[in-house]
Structures are given as structure tokens and as C-alpha cells.
């Protein structure tokens, strides 16, 4: 399922996915992983459509068009995104997998946060 963007739409590159940049708000965007490698955009949308109006929904795909096992759901409002995160994180889906659902973060922000966490752990004194 390929979406065609209107000619006036601006786009943003997010972790190698091209998505509309109109009114981009990270707090309305949800990162989803571990749904499997045979999932489509439509199936991902069906998992999240009960939480509110979805602006866009995309499964990351490799050059052959096969799912990479993660994707993004952009909701029209923040409360829908937060509800989806709370209800769907660690939820079992019909293929037996357990979803990981979290607030979207830019890759460089996520890497910086993980580096800070690793540094903080290494600085904690060890008990003898």
C-alpha cells in the first residue's frame, strides 16, 4: 500500500522513512516494533484505529518491500497517541508476538538518551 503525497506536501526523513512533515508533532507519533515481518500498513492501522483518528501509518520496509518488523503510527491528537501507548505496549497480538509501543523519538535523540543511561549505570558504585 503506497501513499501518494499531494504535490504541495513537505516531507521529512525519519529513520529512513519518508513521511509528511505537515504539523509534525513527536507527541502524536508512536513507534511500534515486534509485530513481525509479514505485517502491512493496513494491518498496523487496524491495530491502532480504535484509539483515535490516524493521520498516517507506515510499516518500515526493506528494498524488496518486506516489513522490517517496526513502523510508525501518527495520530491526529496527543491523547490518542498516549492511550495507544498505554494500552498496546506489551500487548499480545494474533500472531503470538508481544508489541513494543512507545513515544516516537528521533534516532539521534534516542541514541543520546541510551548513551546517558549507559554512562549513568557505569558510574554507579558496585557493592562488595
Protein Blocks (a to p, Z undefined) as FASTA:
>chain_A
ZZdddfkbccddeehiacdfehpafklpccdehibjkbcfklmmmmmmmnoccfbdcddd
dfkopaehiacdddfbfklmmmmmmmmgopacfkopacdddddddfklmmmmmmmmmmmm
mmpccdZZ
